[in-house]
């Protein structure tokens, strides 16, 4: 990523605060892991979560989100940016998981192992692009 893309505030960051919106318009902020993939002129951020997570349900209803760099507990450390989130499958899902696995090695692999051993939740990958 670079500062020319508008995503420069996320360079070197481990977490971003993802604000999704309930049907009544109330914003819900969640700190999440993310990985970037510069694709042409529109770089994307990839986030993964369980398919049953509230943020996935809210994004299905309304893809408008805001993102900001943050710490592990969600304390925002940079400016908020308007963005659009989408749930992806297929090749985009695979790319997102590869990027996240590379960035968060070995912690993501350990987490994935626990999910496989103790819970059988389907996973979702979200792409986020600035608007």
C-alpha positions in Angstrom: 0.0 0.0 0.0 1.0 3.6 -0.3 -0.3 6.9 0.7 -1.5 7.8 -2.8 -4.2 5.1 -2.5 -5.8 6.6 0.5 -4.9 3.5 2.5 -1.5 4.8 3.7 -2.8 5.1 7.3 -3.1 1.3 7.4 0.6 0.6 6.4 2.3 -1.4 9.1 -0.9 -1.8 11.1 -2.1 -5.1 12.5 -5.7 -4.2 13.2 -8.4 -2.0 11.7 -11.7 -0.9 13.3 -14.5 -2.0 11.0 -17.7 0.0 11.6 -20.8 -1.7 10.2 -24.4 -0.5 10.5 -27.5 -2.0 12.0 -30.8 -1.6 10.2 -31.7 1.3 12.5 -28.4 3.1 11.5 -26.5 2.5 14.7 -22.8 1.9 14.0 -21.0 -1.1 15.5 -17.2 -1.1 15.7 -15.1 -4.3 15.7 -11.3 -4.6 15.6 -10.3 -7.1 12.9 -7.2 -8.5 11.3 -6.8 -7.4 7.7 -4.4 -7.9 4.7 -4.0 -5.6 1.7 -3.8 -6.6 -1.9 -3.1 -3.7 -4.4 -5.0 -4.7 -7.5 -4.8 -2.0 -10.2 -6.0 1.4 -9.2 -8.3 0.0 -6.5 -6.5 -1.7 -3.7 -8.5 -4.0 -1.5 -8.4 -4.9 2.1 -9.3 -8.5 3.1 -10.9 -9.4 6.4 -12.0 -12.9 7.5 -14.5 -13.9 10.1 -17.1 -16.6 10.8 -20.1 -16.6 8.5 -22.5 -16.2 11.4 -20.8 -13.1 12.8 -23.0 -10.0 13.3 -20.7 -7.9 11.0 -21.4 -10.4 8.1 -25.2 -10.1 8.6 -25.0 -6.3 8.8 -22.8 -6.2 5.6 -25.3 -8.4 3.8 -28.0 -5.8 4.6 -25.8 -2.7 4.0 -22.3 -2.8 2.5 -21.5 0.8 3.5 -18.8 0.8 6.2 -16.1 3.0 7.8 -12.6 1.8 8.7 -9.8 3.3 10.8 -6.5 1.9 12.0 -6.7 0.7 15.6 -5.1 -1.3 18.4 -5.9 -4.8 19.4 -8.7 -3.7 21.7 -10.3 -1.3 19.2 -8.8 2.0 20.3 -8.7 4.1 17.1 -5.3 5.4 16.1 -6.0 7.2 12.8 -8.7 8.8 10.7 -11.9 7.2 9.7 -12.4 6.4 6.0 -15.7 5.6 4.2 -15.6 2.3 2.4 -17.6 -0.4 0.9 -17.5 -4.0 2.1 -18.6 -7.2 0.2 -18.7 -10.8 1.1 -16.6 -12.8 -1.4 -16.3 -16.4 -2.5 -14.2 -18.5 -4.9 -10.8 -17.0 -6.0 -11.3 -13.8 -4.0 -11.9 -15.9 -0.9 -8.8 -17.9 -1.5 -6.6 -14.8 -2.2 -7.9 -13.2 1.0 -7.1 -16.2 3.1 -3.6 -16.5 1.5 -2.8 -12.9 2.3 -4.1 -13.2 5.8 -2.2 -16.4 6.4 1.0 -14.8 5.2 0.5 -11.6 7.3 -0.5 -13.3 10.6 1.7 -16.4 10.5 1.7 -18.4 12.8 -1.2 -16.9 14.8 -3.9 -17.4 12.1 -2.8 -21.0 11.5 -3.1 -21.7 15.2 -6.6 -20.1 15.3 -7.7 -22.0 12.2 -6.6 -25.3 13.9 -8.7 -24.5 17.0 -11.7 -23.7 14.8 -11.3 -27.0 13.0 -10.9 -29.0 16.2 -13.5 -27.5 18.4 -16.0 -25.6 16.3 -17.2 -26.1 12.8 -18.1 -22.6 11.8 -18.1 -21.6 8.2 -15.7 -18.8 7.4 -16.3 -15.7 5.4 -13.9 -13.3 3.7 -14.8 -9.6 3.2 -13.2 -7.2 0.8 -13.1 -3.6 1.6 -12.6 -0.8 -0.9 -12.6 3.0 -0.4 -15.5 4.9 -1.8 
